């Protein structure tokens, strides 16, 4: 199967009309369906043009035209084919889709016995399927607008567009929950003052909610069941122009020096398993777009855990992904992408490969050069965890870092070497001189799991509101509740929880590698113990901008940590080694030329309840400065607090982190020439 890289697929309007192109290798006929404002349908036959592409040019048809497709071919599930012209299909290349998709019975191809054979359901789905809208591509952004933050200097802030903006009091009510709300000065100011260098948006591609979720009265709130990879989700638009609105939000963030990364889901689609709906790929060319079971082509490979898996070895799929990336990078201004379940994208017939067709195509594409590429390095297939195995230039969500740091602070990890490796950029996974620490995206919390507050407030997950009997979500979280499950008024427990959070955050921001934070953690956001809030479009997911009493101190502390990281290059570029194990003390020294205020840093972590004493390195005498003591919720001054010159030890409280810096020697005082002295302030003029 070969998909011609030219001309463009999708609907391309021009001066004299619009050209429609759809790729389907196994189709026998393709009908373009045009709809007027009253939903009256006109069908136009497309003709085969080249290598699986069907096309038609329609004079007089321009922007704003509503359309979809009906594709004819065999309905033979055991051979992988599920063509059904009764189902109106969304163009996978549609730049805009008029509305969210709400599944109905008519979208499903139920197999029914009749006349001794199996046949497809004949109910027409057109009335219930949102139409694509013919639109031109947006003018590419000026590349000079991009902040271009080095990966190793990145502090990424993962957020959901609606959750972040829905309750912000500084955003006008009409804009809350939208792209426009994200780009509003109130949002941008918070991000800029926090000091983050990038936001990572949960999926903004057009999605649909699986039927089993709809039947519980819920929706796919996170948006990981995408269905159209070139169309922004209209759920997050305050206007009828989601494309311009998203672009404007990204440009507003760029103007503040903040990059925008998009979480993209190319490993599967929202069509689910063999009993799922037919709204796009399944009806266009099921056997080509999806990975099918080798023993029974009526079933899907389910490496994604969602019912189906896109076949990223197929040229048409590779082309679709590249075109999607090009569109959101060039037209919208995305500075990079986080690839959901990225192991799927590297699966070939011989197993996972960092040189799979899709990875090789991305690496070779000059239009994607310089963008940040981040893999979620696992899927649900056999040998699905591939941390450290992605191509050069890619970053990876470092799940081993998350687990080690959580376990350290939960009292479950005592291997000082393991902790040192994770804090030091995981050199065992990302070899120095090859990929290096810039590939290790470190995090403690993400959208998938407990928030930071819940990590220190719940020993068990509480996902009952999801309607799955609390069986969904990760059962092992390495979390603590400090004696009370959930909210409590016990002051002693609240103090321990606050100290634990500061310790976790301080460890994260003092680790080598790009840092990722979860939106709302700085405000004490809780999901009430839900560690899988994918379907919760309510206060469980929305950031509360009026935190409860006792939470206000965390925001300035978080700001100070981000500023500390920025001010001390050794935290990003230094090599860590263990000098003491109780408490765990890591000496951070330059790993090559490093500018900054420190000749060395000493990072001390005490995850126990008992206070301890740390010894200053005898081989590094001189002036030491305390930059951080997480036991104190009030940030230290930016210049730190000098230790007494005679100090050989430093006290460290329980459940706290201390960061000390060895200042470079003061320059030798030059003797004054014969210039007169000025009231004890030294020479009035330089000595010659």
C-alpha positions as CSV (number, residue, x, y, z in Angstrom):
1,X,0.0,0.0,0.0
2,X,1.4,3.4,-1.0
3,X,-0.1,6.7,-0.2
4,X,1.0,9.5,-2.7
5,X,2.5,12.3,-0.7
6,X,1.0,14.8,-3.2
7,X,-1.5,16.3,-3.7
8,X,-3.1,17.2,-0.3
9,X,-5.9,15.0,1.1
10,X,-9.1,16.5,2.6
11,X,-11.1,19.4,1.3
12,X,-9.0,22.0,-0.5
13,X,-10.9,25.2,-1.4
14,X,-9.5,27.3,-4.3
15,X,-10.6,30.3,-6.4
16,X,-12.9,28.2,-8.6
17,X,-14.2,25.6,-6.2
18,X,-13.1,22.9,-3.9
19,X,-11.2,19.7,-4.5
20,X,-12.1,16.7,-2.2
21,X,-9.7,13.8,-1.8
22,X,-10.1,10.7,0.4
23,X,-7.7,7.8,0.7
24,X,-9.1,4.3,0.7
25,X,-7.3,1.3,-0.8
26,X,-10.1,-1.2,-0.6
27,X,-13.1,0.9,-1.4
28,X,-15.2,0.0,-4.4
29,X,-16.9,3.4,-4.6
30,X,-16.8,6.7,-2.6
31,X,-19.6,9.3,-2.4
32,X,-19.1,12.8,-1.2
33,X,-22.1,14.0,0.7
34,X,-22.9,17.7,0.7
35,X,-25.4,19.1,3.2
36,X,-27.2,22.4,3.1
37,X,-28.4,24.4,6.2
38,X,-31.5,22.2,6.4
39,X,-29.5,19.0,6.3
40,X,-30.7,18.1,2.8
41,X,-28.1,15.8,1.2
42,X,-26.6,15.8,-2.2
43,X,-24.2,13.0,-3.3
44,X,-21.3,13.3,-5.7
45,X,-19.3,10.3,-6.8
46,X,-15.5,10.5,-6.4
47,X,-13.3,8.9,-8.9
48,X,-10.1,6.9,-8.3
49,X,-7.1,9.0,-9.0
50,X,-3.9,7.4,-7.9
51,X,-2.7,4.8,-5.4
52,X,-5.9,4.6,-3.3
53,X,-6.9,8.3,-3.5
54,X,-10.4,9.2,-4.6
55,X,-11.1,12.7,-5.7
56,X,-13.5,15.2,-7.2
57,X,-13.3,18.9,-8.0
58,X,-16.6,20.8,-7.4
59,X,-16.8,24.3,-9.0
60,X,-18.8,26.8,-7.0
61,X,-18.3,24.9,-3.7
62,X,-16.3,27.0,-1.2
63,X,-15.6,27.6,2.5
64,X,-18.4,26.9,4.9
65,X,-19.7,23.9,2.9
66,X,-20.8,21.0,5.2
67,X,-19.8,17.5,4.1
68,X,-19.1,13.9,4.9
69,X,-18.5,10.6,3.0
70,X,-20.2,7.3,2.3
71,X,-17.8,4.6,1.3
72,X,-18.9,1.4,-0.5
73,X,-17.1,-1.9,-0.4
74,X,-17.3,-5.4,1.0
75,X,-18.8,-6.0,4.5
76,X,-16.6,-9.0,5.4
77,X,-15.3,-8.6,9.0
78,X,-13.4,-11.9,8.9
79,X,-11.4,-10.4,6.1
80,X,-11.0,-7.1,7.9
81,X,-13.6,-5.1,5.8
82,X,-16.5,-3.2,7.4
83,X,-17.7,-0.9,4.6
84,X,-21.2,0.3,5.2
85,X,-22.6,3.2,3.1
86,X,-25.5,3.7,5.5
87,X,-23.0,5.3,7.9
88,X,-22.0,8.9,7.2
89,X,-18.2,9.2,7.8
90,X,-16.2,12.1,9.0
91,X,-13.3,13.1,6.8
92,X,-10.1,12.3,8.8
93,X,-8.6,15.4,7.2
94,X,-11.4,17.8,8.1
95,X,-10.0,21.0,9.5
96,X,-13.1,21.8,11.4
97,X,-16.1,19.7,12.5
98,X,-19.2,21.6,13.3
99,X,-20.1,20.0,16.7
100,X,-19.1,17.4,19.2
101,X,-20.0,13.8,18.3
102,X,-22.7,12.2,20.5
103,X,-23.1,8.5,19.7
104,X,-26.5,7.0,18.8
105,X,-27.7,3.5,17.9
106,X,-27.5,4.5,14.3
107,X,-23.7,4.9,14.4
108,X,-23.2,1.2,15.2
109,X,-22.8,-1.6,12.7
110,X,-24.6,-4.4,14.6
111,X,-24.2,-7.7,12.9
112,X,-27.6,-9.5,12.5
113,X,-28.4,-12.9,11.1
114,X,-30.5,-12.9,8.0
115,X,-30.9,-15.1,4.9
116,X,-28.2,-17.4,6.1
117,X,-25.5,-14.7,6.2
118,X,-24.3,-11.9,8.2
119,X,-25.1,-8.4,7.1
120,X,-24.5,-4.8,8.3
121,X,-27.0,-2.6,10.0
122,X,-28.8,-0.4,7.5
123,X,-29.9,2.5,9.7
124,X,-28.7,5.8,8.3
125,X,-26.4,7.8,10.6
126,X,-26.3,11.1,8.7
127,X,-28.8,12.9,10.8
128,X,-26.8,12.3,14.0
129,X,-23.3,12.8,12.6
130,X,-21.7,16.3,12.8
131,X,-20.4,17.4,9.4
132,X,-17.0,18.6,8.4
133,X,-16.7,22.2,7.3
134,X,-14.7,23.2,4.3
135,X,-12.0,25.7,5.4
136,X,-8.7,26.9,4.2
137,X,-5.5,26.2,6.2
138,X,-4.5,29.0,8.5
139,X,-1.6,31.2,7.5
140,X,1.6,29.7,9.1
141,X,2.8,31.5,12.2
142,X,6.1,33.5,12.2
143,X,8.7,31.1,13.5
144,X,10.3,34.1,15.3
145,X,7.3,34.0,17.7
146,X,8.5,30.7,19.2
147,X,10.2,31.0,22.6
148,X,12.5,28.1,21.8
149,X,13.4,27.1,25.4
150,X,16.1,24.4,25.6
151,X,14.7,21.1,26.6
152,X,16.9,20.8,29.7
153,X,15.7,24.2,30.9
154,X,12.0,23.3,30.5
155,X,9.5,23.4,33.3
156,X,6.3,22.0,31.8
157,X,2.9,22.6,33.2
158,X,0.3,19.9,32.2
159,X,-3.2,21.2,32.0
160,X,-6.7,20.6,30.7
161,X,-8.1,23.6,28.9
162,X,-11.5,23.5,30.6
163,X,-10.2,22.4,34.1
164,X,-7.7,25.2,34.2
165,X,-10.0,28.0,33.2
166,X,-13.5,26.9,34.3
167,X,-13.5,28.5,37.7
168,X,-10.8,31.2,37.4
169,X,-12.4,34.4,38.9
170,X,-10.3,36.7,36.7
171,X,-11.6,35.2,33.4
172,X,-14.9,36.5,32.1
173,X,-17.7,34.0,32.6
174,X,-18.3,33.6,28.9
175,X,-14.6,32.6,28.3
176,X,-14.2,30.1,31.2
177,X,-13.5,26.6,30.1
178,X,-12.3,27.7,26.6
179,X,-9.3,28.3,24.4
180,X,-10.0,32.0,24.8
181,X,-9.9,31.6,28.5
182,X,-6.5,29.9,28.3
183,X,-5.2,32.9,26.4
184,X,-6.8,35.4,28.7
185,X,-4.3,37.7,30.6
186,X,-5.5,36.2,33.9
187,X,-4.4,32.7,32.8
188,X,-1.2,33.9,31.2
189,X,-0.2,36.0,34.3
190,X,-0.6,33.0,36.6
191,X,1.6,30.9,34.4
192,X,4.2,33.6,33.9
193,X,4.4,34.3,37.7
194,X,4.7,30.6,38.4
195,X,7.7,30.6,36.2
196,X,6.8,27.7,33.9
197,X,8.4,27.6,30.4
198,X,5.7,25.5,28.7
199,X,2.2,24.3,29.0
200,X,1.2,20.8,27.9
201,X,-2.4,20.7,26.8
202,X,-4.4,17.5,27.2
203,X,-5.9,16.4,23.9
204,X,-7.5,19.2,21.8
205,X,-8.3,17.1,18.7
206,X,-11.9,16.3,18.0
207,X,-13.0,13.4,20.2
208,X,-16.0,11.3,21.0
209,X,-17.2,9.6,24.2
210,X,-17.5,5.8,24.2
211,X,-21.0,4.5,24.6
212,X,-20.3,2.7,27.9
213,X,-19.3,6.1,29.4
214,X,-22.4,7.8,27.9
215,X,-24.6,5.2,29.4
216,X,-23.4,6.2,32.9
217,X,-24.3,9.8,32.2
218,X,-20.6,10.8,31.9
219,X,-18.3,11.9,29.0
220,X,-14.7,11.3,27.9
221,X,-13.6,14.5,29.6
222,X,-9.9,14.1,29.1
223,X,-10.4,13.6,25.4
224,X,-8.2,10.6,24.7
225,X,-10.6,9.0,22.3
226,X,-9.9,11.3,19.3
227,X,-11.4,10.8,15.9
228,X,-10.2,13.7,13.7
229,X,-6.5,14.6,13.9
230,X,-6.6,18.0,12.1
231,X,-9.7,19.5,13.8
232,X,-9.6,21.2,17.2
233,X,-12.3,20.1,19.7
234,X,-15.3,22.5,19.5
235,X,-16.1,21.7,23.2
236,X,-13.5,24.2,24.2
237,X,-14.5,27.1,21.9
238,X,-16.2,30.2,23.2
239,X,-17.0,31.1,19.5
240,X,-17.9,29.2,16.4
241,X,-14.3,29.5,15.3
242,X,-12.3,27.1,17.4
243,X,-9.3,27.2,15.0
244,X,-8.6,30.9,15.4
245,X,-9.4,30.8,19.1
246,X,-6.9,28.1,19.8
247,X,-4.3,29.8,17.6
248,X,-4.8,33.1,19.4
249,X,-4.4,31.4,22.8
250,X,-1.1,29.8,21.7
251,X,0.2,33.2,20.4
252,X,-0.8,34.9,23.7
253,X,1.3,32.3,25.6
254,X,4.2,32.8,23.1
255,X,4.1,36.5,23.8
256,X,4.7,35.7,27.5
257,X,7.6,33.5,26.6
258,X,5.7,30.3,27.3
259,X,5.8,27.3,24.8
260,X,2.7,25.2,24.1
261,X,3.0,21.4,23.7
262,X,0.0,19.3,22.6
263,X,-0.9,15.8,23.9
264,X,-1.7,13.8,20.8
265,X,-3.3,10.4,20.5
266,X,-2.3,8.6,17.4
267,X,-2.2,5.2,18.9
268,X,-5.9,4.5,18.6
269,X,-9.2,6.2,17.7
270,X,-12.5,6.6,19.4
271,X,-14.2,3.9,17.3
272,X,-13.4,1.3,19.9
273,X,-13.5,-2.5,19.4
274,X,-15.4,-4.7,16.9
275,X,-18.7,-3.7,18.6
276,X,-17.9,0.0,18.4
277,X,-19.4,2.7,16.1
278,X,-18.6,3.4,12.5
279,X,-17.9,7.2,12.2
280,X,-14.6,7.5,10.3
281,X,-11.7,5.1,9.8
282,X,-13.6,1.9,10.3
283,X,-15.9,2.7,7.4
284,X,-13.2,4.3,5.2
285,X,-10.8,1.3,5.2
286,X,-10.8,-0.7,8.3
287,X,-8.2,-3.3,7.1
288,X,-5.6,-0.6,6.3
289,X,-6.0,1.9,9.2
290,X,-6.2,-0.6,12.1
291,X,-4.0,-3.5,13.4
292,X,-6.2,-6.6,13.2
293,X,-5.8,-9.9,14.9
294,X,-3.6,-12.3,12.9
295,X,-5.9,-15.2,13.7
296,X,-9.2,-13.4,13.2
297,X,-9.4,-10.2,11.2
298,X,-12.8,-9.4,12.7
299,X,-11.1,-8.5,15.9
300,X,-8.6,-5.8,16.7
301,X,-5.1,-5.8,18.2
302,X,-5.7,-3.9,21.5
303,X,-2.2,-2.7,22.5
304,X,-3.9,0.6,23.5
305,X,-6.3,-1.0,25.9
306,X,-9.2,1.0,24.3
307,X,-10.4,-1.5,21.8
308,X,-8.4,-0.8,18.7
309,X,-4.9,0.2,17.6
310,X,-3.9,2.3,14.6
311,X,-1.4,0.6,12.3
312,X,1.5,3.1,12.3
313,X,3.5,1.0,9.8
314,X,1.0,1.8,7.0
315,X,2.1,4.7,4.8
316,X,-1.4,6.2,4.9
317,X,-1.4,6.3,8.7
318,X,2.2,7.7,8.7
319,X,1.1,10.4,6.3
320,X,-2.0,11.3,8.4
321,X,0.1,11.7,11.5
322,X,2.7,13.8,9.8
323,X,0.0,16.0,8.2
324,X,-1.6,16.5,11.6
325,X,1.7,17.4,13.2
326,X,2.5,19.8,10.4
327,X,-0.9,21.5,10.7
328,X,-0.8,22.1,14.5
329,X,2.9,23.1,14.4
330,X,2.7,25.5,11.4
331,X,-0.8,26.9,11.5
332,X,-1.5,26.9,15.3
333,X,2.1,27.4,16.6
334,X,2.5,24.2,18.7
335,X,6.1,24.0,19.9
336,X,6.0,20.3,20.4
337,X,4.0,17.2,21.1
338,X,3.6,14.6,23.8
339,X,2.7,11.2,22.2
340,X,0.2,9.2,24.2
341,X,1.0,5.5,24.5
342,X,3.9,6.0,22.1
343,X,5.2,2.5,22.2
344,X,2.3,1.6,19.9
345,X,3.8,4.0,17.3
346,X,7.0,2.0,17.3
347,X,5.5,-1.4,16.9
348,X,6.4,-3.3,13.7
349,X,5.9,-6.9,12.7
350,X,9.3,-7.7,14.3
351,X,8.4,-5.8,17.6
352,X,9.2,-2.4,18.9
353,X,11.7,-0.4,17.0
354,X,13.0,3.2,17.5
355,X,13.4,3.2,13.7
356,X,9.8,2.3,13.0
357,X,8.3,3.9,9.8
358,X,6.6,6.6,11.8
359,X,9.6,7.5,14.0
360,X,11.9,7.5,10.9
361,X,9.5,9.7,9.0
362,X,9.3,12.2,11.9
363,X,13.1,12.2,12.4
364,X,13.6,12.9,8.6
365,X,10.9,15.6,8.3
366,X,12.5,19.1,8.2
367,X,9.2,20.8,9.0
368,X,9.3,19.1,12.4
369,X,12.9,19.9,13.2
370,X,13.4,21.8,16.4
371,X,10.1,20.9,17.9
372,X,9.9,19.1,21.3
373,X,8.9,15.4,21.0
374,X,8.0,13.6,24.2
375,X,6.9,9.9,24.4
376,X,4.8,8.3,26.9
377,X,7.0,5.2,26.7
378,X,4.6,2.4,27.3
379,X,1.4,0.7,26.0
380,X,-0.7,-2.2,27.1
381,X,0.8,-4.7,24.7
382,X,3.4,-7.4,25.3
383,X,6.7,-5.9,26.4
384,X,5.0,-2.5,26.2
385,X,7.3,-0.6,28.7
386,X,10.1,0.8,26.5
387,X,11.5,3.6,28.7
388,X,14.9,4.8,27.4
389,X,14.5,3.2,23.9
390,X,13.0,6.1,21.9
391,X,14.9,7.9,19.1
392,X,17.6,10.5,19.6
393,X,16.1,13.9,20.2
394,X,13.0,12.6,21.9
395,X,12.1,13.1,25.6
396,X,10.2,10.5,27.6
397,X,7.9,10.6,30.6
398,X,10.2,9.0,33.2
399,X,7.9,6.7,35.1
400,X,10.8,5.2,37.0
401,X,11.6,8.7,38.3
402,X,8.0,9.1,39.5
403,X,8.0,5.8,41.2
404,X,11.3,6.1,42.9
405,X,10.7,9.6,44.3
406,X,7.2,8.6,45.5
407,X,8.5,5.5,47.1
408,X,11.4,7.5,48.8
409,X,8.9,9.9,50.4
410,X,6.5,7.1,51.3
411,X,9.3,5.3,53.1
412,X,9.4,2.4,50.7
413,X,12.7,3.0,48.8
414,X,16.0,2.9,50.6
415,X,18.4,2.3,47.6
416,X,20.4,5.5,47.6
417,X,21.9,4.6,44.3
418,X,18.5,4.4,42.7
419,X,17.5,7.8,44.0
420,X,20.8,9.3,42.9
421,X,20.3,8.0,39.4
422,X,16.8,9.4,39.1
423,X,17.7,12.8,40.6
424,X,20.8,12.9,38.4
425,X,18.9,12.6,35.1
426,X,18.7,8.8,34.9
427,X,22.0,8.2,33.2
428,X,21.4,4.5,33.2
429,X,18.4,5.1,30.9
430,X,19.6,8.1,28.9
431,X,23.3,7.7,28.3
432,X,25.5,10.8,28.7
433,X,26.9,11.7,25.3
434,X,24.0,10.1,23.5
435,X,20.5,11.2,24.7
436,X,21.5,12.5,28.1
437,X,19.3,14.0,30.9
438,X,17.4,16.3,28.5
439,X,15.5,13.1,27.5
440,X,14.3,12.4,31.1
441,X,11.0,14.3,31.7
442,X,10.7,14.1,35.5
443,X,7.4,14.2,37.2
444,X,5.7,13.2,40.5
445,X,2.1,13.8,39.4
446,X,0.3,14.0,36.1
447,X,-3.3,14.0,34.9
448,X,-3.2,10.2,35.1
449,X,-3.3,9.5,38.9
450,X,-3.5,11.4,42.2
451,X,-3.0,15.1,42.4
452,X,-0.2,16.1,44.7
453,X,-2.6,16.9,47.6
454,X,-4.3,13.5,47.2
455,X,-1.0,11.7,47.0
456,X,-0.4,12.8,50.7
457,X,-4.1,12.5,51.8
458,X,-5.3,9.1,50.5
459,X,-3.9,5.6,51.0
460,X,-6.3,4.1,48.5
461,X,-8.0,5.3,45.3
462,X,-11.6,6.4,45.5
463,X,-13.0,6.2,41.9
464,X,-16.6,5.3,42.8
465,X,-17.9,8.3,40.9
466,X,-16.6,6.9,37.6
467,X,-19.3,4.1,37.8
468,X,-16.9,1.2,37.4
469,X,-17.1,-0.1,40.9
470,X,-13.7,1.5,41.8
471,X,-12.0,-1.1,39.6
472,X,-10.5,1.5,37.2
473,X,-7.4,3.4,37.9
474,X,-4.0,2.3,39.2
475,X,-4.3,0.4,42.5
476,X,-0.7,1.0,43.6
477,X,0.1,4.7,44.1
478,X,2.9,4.8,46.8
479,X,0.7,7.3,48.6
480,X,0.2,8.1,52.3
481,X,-2.7,9.6,54.3
482,X,-0.8,10.2,57.6
483,X,-3.5,8.8,59.7
484,X,-6.8,10.0,58.1
485,X,-8.2,9.1,54.7
486,X,-9.1,12.3,52.9
487,X,-9.9,15.6,54.4
488,X,-9.3,16.2,58.0
489,X,-9.2,19.0,60.6
490,X,-6.3,17.5,62.5
491,X,-3.7,20.2,62.5
492,X,-0.8,17.8,63.1
493,X,-1.8,15.6,60.1
494,X,-2.2,18.7,57.9
495,X,1.3,19.9,58.9
496,X,2.8,16.6,57.9
497,X,1.0,16.5,54.6
498,X,2.1,20.1,53.8
499,X,5.7,19.2,54.7
500,X,5.5,16.0,52.5
501,X,4.2,18.0,49.5
502,X,7.0,20.6,49.9
503,X,9.6,17.7,50.1
504,X,8.2,16.1,46.9
505,X,8.2,19.4,45.0
506,X,11.6,20.4,46.2
507,X,13.0,17.0,45.1
508,X,11.4,17.3,41.7
509,X,12.6,20.9,41.0
510,X,16.1,20.0,42.2
511,X,16.4,17.0,39.8
512,X,18.3,17.0,36.5
513,X,16.1,16.8,33.5
514,X,13.0,18.6,32.2
515,X,10.4,19.1,35.0
516,X,6.7,18.5,34.6
517,X,4.1,19.9,37.0
518,X,0.4,19.1,37.2
519,X,-1.9,22.1,37.0
520,X,-3.5,23.0,40.3
521,X,-0.9,21.3,42.5
522,X,0.4,24.7,43.5
523,X,-3.1,25.5,44.7
524,X,-3.8,22.3,46.6
525,X,-6.2,20.9,44.1
526,X,-7.9,17.7,45.1
527,X,-9.9,15.1,43.1
528,X,-11.3,13.7,46.3
529,X,-9.1,10.6,46.0
530,X,-10.1,9.9,42.4
531,X,-6.9,8.8,40.5
532,X,-8.6,8.3,37.1
533,X,-10.9,11.3,36.7
534,X,-11.1,10.9,32.9
535,X,-14.9,11.2,32.9
536,X,-15.4,13.9,35.6
537,X,-16.5,17.2,33.9
538,X,-17.2,18.8,37.3
539,X,-15.6,20.2,40.5
540,X,-13.6,16.9,40.8
541,X,-11.5,18.0,37.8
542,X,-11.9,21.8,37.7
543,X,-9.1,23.8,39.4
544,X,-10.3,25.6,42.4
545,X,-8.8,29.1,42.4
546,X,-10.0,29.8,46.0
547,X,-8.0,27.2,47.9
548,X,-9.1,26.2,51.4
549,X,-7.4,27.6,54.5
550,X,-3.8,26.4,54.8
551,X,-3.2,26.0,51.1
552,X,-2.2,29.6,50.3
553,X,1.4,29.1,51.3
554,X,2.1,26.5,48.7
555,X,1.9,28.8,45.7
556,X,4.7,31.2,46.7
557,X,6.7,28.2,47.7
558,X,6.3,26.6,44.3
559,X,7.2,29.9,42.6
560,X,10.4,30.1,44.7
561,X,11.3,26.5,43.7
562,X,10.9,27.3,40.0
563,X,13.0,30.5,40.4
564,X,15.6,28.6,42.4
565,X,15.9,26.0,39.6
566,X,16.3,28.8,37.0
567,X,18.9,30.7,39.1
568,X,21.2,27.6,39.7
569,X,22.4,26.0,36.4
570,X,24.1,23.2,38.4
571,X,20.6,21.8,39.1
572,X,20.2,21.3,35.4
573,X,23.7,20.6,34.3
574,X,25.5,19.1,37.2
575,X,26.3,15.4,38.0
576,X,25.1,14.0,41.3
577,X,26.9,11.5,43.5
578,X,26.0,10.1,47.0
579,X,28.2,11.4,49.8
580,X,26.0,10.3,52.7
581,X,23.0,7.9,53.0
582,X,21.4,9.0,56.3
583,X,20.1,11.5,55.5
584,X,20.6,11.1,51.8
585,X,23.1,13.7,50.7
586,X,24.0,14.2,47.0
587,X,26.9,16.3,45.9
588,X,26.2,18.0,42.6
589,X,29.3,19.1,40.7
590,X,29.8,20.6,37.2
591,X,29.5,18.1,34.4
592,X,31.5,20.2,32.0
593,X,31.5,24.0,31.7
594,X,28.7,25.4,33.9
595,X,28.1,29.1,34.7
596,X,26.3,30.2,37.8
597,X,26.7,31.2,41.4
598,X,27.8,27.8,42.7
599,X,31.0,25.8,42.5
600,X,29.1,22.8,44.0
601,X,25.6,22.1,45.4
602,X,24.7,19.8,48.3
603,X,21.2,18.4,48.1
604,X,20.0,16.7,51.3
605,X,16.7,14.7,51.5
606,X,15.3,13.5,54.8
607,X,12.0,11.6,54.1
608,X,11.8,10.3,57.7
609,X,9.9,11.8,60.6
610,X,13.0,12.3,62.6
611,X,15.4,15.3,62.4
612,X,19.0,14.6,61.3
613,X,22.4,16.2,60.8
614,X,24.2,16.5,57.5
615,X,28.0,16.9,57.3
616,X,29.4,19.4,54.9
617,X,32.0,17.9,52.5
618,X,35.4,18.2,54.2
619,X,37.1,18.3,50.8
620,X,35.1,21.4,49.9
621,X,35.9,24.0,52.6
622,X,34.7,27.5,52.1
623,X,31.6,29.6,52.2
624,X,28.3,27.6,52.1
625,X,24.9,29.2,51.5
626,X,21.5,27.7,52.3
627,X,19.2,28.2,49.3
628,X,16.3,26.0,50.4
629,X,14.9,24.4,53.6
630,X,11.6,22.9,52.7
631,X,10.6,22.5,56.3
632,X,10.0,26.3,56.2
633,X,7.0,27.1,54.1
634,X,8.3,30.6,53.6
635,X,10.8,30.8,50.7
636,X,14.4,31.7,51.4
637,X,15.6,35.0,49.9
638,X,16.9,34.5,46.3
639,X,20.5,35.0,47.5
640,X,20.1,32.4,50.2
641,X,21.3,32.5,53.8
642,X,25.0,32.2,54.4
643,X,26.1,29.5,56.9
644,X,28.5,30.4,59.7
645,X,32.1,30.0,58.4
646,X,32.9,27.5,61.2
647,X,29.9,25.3,60.4
648,X,30.8,21.6,59.7
649,X,27.2,20.3,60.0
650,X,23.7,21.4,59.2
651,X,20.5,20.4,61.0
652,X,17.7,19.0,58.8
653,X,14.2,18.6,60.0
654,X,12.1,15.5,59.3
655,X,10.4,15.2,56.0
656,X,12.3,18.0,54.4
657,X,14.8,18.9,51.7
658,X,17.8,21.2,52.1
659,X,19.8,22.7,49.2
660,X,23.2,24.2,50.0
661,X,25.6,25.9,47.6
662,X,29.3,26.3,47.9
663,X,30.1,29.9,46.8
664,X,33.2,30.5,44.7
665,X,36.0,32.1,46.6
666,X,35.9,35.8,46.9
667,X,38.3,37.6,44.7
668,X,41.5,38.8,46.5
669,X,41.2,42.4,47.7
670,X,43.4,44.7,45.7
671,X,45.4,47.2,47.7
672,X,44.4,50.8,47.3
673,X,46.9,53.1,45.6
674,X,47.5,56.5,47.1
675,X,43.9,57.5,46.4
676,X,42.3,58.8,49.6
677,X,40.0,56.7,51.6
678,X,36.2,57.5,51.6
679,X,34.7,57.2,55.1
680,X,35.7,53.5,55.5
681,X,34.1,52.4,52.2
682,X,37.4,51.5,50.5
683,X,39.0,53.3,47.6
684,X,37.2,56.1,45.8
685,X,38.8,55.2,42.6
686,X,40.4,52.1,41.1
687,X,44.1,51.6,41.9
688,X,45.5,52.3,38.5
